[in-house]
Amino acid sequence: MMGRKDVAMIDVVCALIENEFGQLFACKRPKGAHLAGLWEFPGGKMEEGESASDALKREIVEELGITIHVGDALQFVEWDYGNVTIRLHPYRCRILAGSPQAKVHEDLRWCGPDEVDGLEGAPADRPILREWLEI
């Protein structure tokens, strides 16, 4: 979905954190947040001058308290949420150190392909999930 001209485009990164069992890590957005109650891939806004990889590593430490390896990029998605348009840059990742903690999310879980596909996810994450399921 293309963004409107009157709304600024925000570059956002997200991590598709995979484990050795072929599961994907999902995070539930907290009450009171934009898209509250929906499941998402963790990540956040890129800061000016920051690489996508550095932004993702920073955001994952802030949100989950873990260190990750940032791997291959998937196709970016542009999504217009009405009040904001994002360009979401997804990356396949794995945990290098630590155990995920729900610092900003309401819930966290590892999901197999069937389970993650059944979660009520953030709209911009859905095309990314479809691409991941085809890998």
C-alpha positions in Angstrom: 0.0 0.0 0.0 1.5 3.3 -1.0 1.7 6.3 1.4 -0.2 9.5 0.9 1.8 12.6 0.0 0.6 14.6 3.0 1.9 12.0 5.5 5.6 11.6 6.2 7.2 8.2 5.6 8.9 6.7 8.6 11.5 4.0 8.2 11.0 1.2 10.7 13.0 -2.1 11.1 11.7 -5.4 12.4 13.3 -8.7 13.4 12.0 -12.1 12.4 13.8 -13.9 15.2 14.1 -17.6 14.4 15.2 -20.5 16.6 16.7 -23.9 15.9 13.2 -25.5 15.9 11.9 -23.4 12.9 9.8 -21.2 15.2 9.4 -17.4 14.9 9.2 -15.0 17.8 6.1 -12.8 18.2 5.3 -9.9 20.5 1.9 -8.6 21.5 1.5 -4.8 21.5 0.6 -3.4 24.9 -2.7 -1.7 25.9 -2.7 2.0 25.1 -0.3 1.7 22.2 -1.0 2.1 18.5 -2.4 -1.3 17.3 -2.8 -2.5 21.0 -3.4 -6.2 21.3 -2.1 -7.1 17.9 0.9 -9.4 17.4 4.0 -8.0 15.7 7.6 -8.6 14.9 9.8 -6.6 17.4 11.7 -3.5 16.2 11.2 0.2 15.8 12.1 3.5 14.1 15.4 4.1 12.6 17.2 7.1 13.9 18.8 9.6 11.4 22.2 8.3 10.2 21.6 4.9 11.7 22.0 1.7 9.6 19.1 -0.7 9.5 21.2 -3.3 11.2 22.3 -1.0 14.0 18.8 0.3 14.5 17.5 -3.3 14.8 20.1 -4.3 17.3 19.4 -1.3 19.4 15.6 -1.7 19.3 15.8 -5.4 20.3 18.1 -4.6 23.3 15.6 -1.9 24.4 12.4 -4.0 23.8 13.6 -7.6 24.7 16.9 -7.2 26.5 18.7 -9.6 24.1 21.6 -9.4 21.6 20.8 -10.6 18.0 22.6 -11.4 14.8 21.0 -9.6 11.9 20.8 -11.8 8.8 19.2 -11.6 5.4 16.7 -8.8 4.6 13.2 -9.7 3.3 11.2 -7.4 1.0 10.3 -4.1 2.6 6.6 -3.1 3.0 5.1 0.4 2.8 1.9 0.7 4.8 -0.4 3.6 5.4 -2.0 3.5 8.8 -3.9 6.8 8.1 -2.0 8.9 10.6 1.4 7.6 9.7 3.0 5.8 6.8 5.8 3.4 7.4 8.4 1.7 5.3 9.0 -1.6 7.2 12.4 -3.2 6.7 12.3 -6.9 7.9 15.4 -9.0 8.7 15.8 -12.6 9.6 17.6 -12.8 12.9 18.7 -15.1 15.6 19.5 -14.7 19.3 23.2 -14.4 20.2 22.8 -13.8 24.0 20.1 -13.5 26.6 16.5 -14.6 27.0 13.7 -12.3 25.7 12.0 -10.2 28.4 8.7 -8.4 27.9 10.0 -4.9 28.5 7.4 -3.0 26.4 5.1 -5.8 25.1 2.1 -7.4 26.8 3.1 -10.9 25.8 5.8 -12.8 24.0 5.8 -16.2 22.4 7.6 -18.6 20.1 5.3 -19.8 17.3 5.5 -22.6 14.7 4.6 -21.6 11.2 0.9 -22.6 11.6 0.5 -20.9 14.9 2.2 -17.6 13.9 0.0 -17.5 10.7 -3.1 -17.8 13.0 -2.2 -14.8 15.3 -4.0 -11.5 14.8 -1.0 -9.5 13.5 -0.3 -5.9 12.7 -1.4 -5.2 9.1 2.1 -4.2 7.9 3.6 -7.5 9.2 1.2 -9.7 7.3 3.0 -9.5 3.9 6.3 -10.1 5.7 4.9 -13.2 7.4 3.6 -14.5 4.0 7.1 -14.1 2.5 8.7 -15.8 5.5 6.3 -18.8 5.3 7.4 -19.3 1.7 11.1 -19.5 2.5 
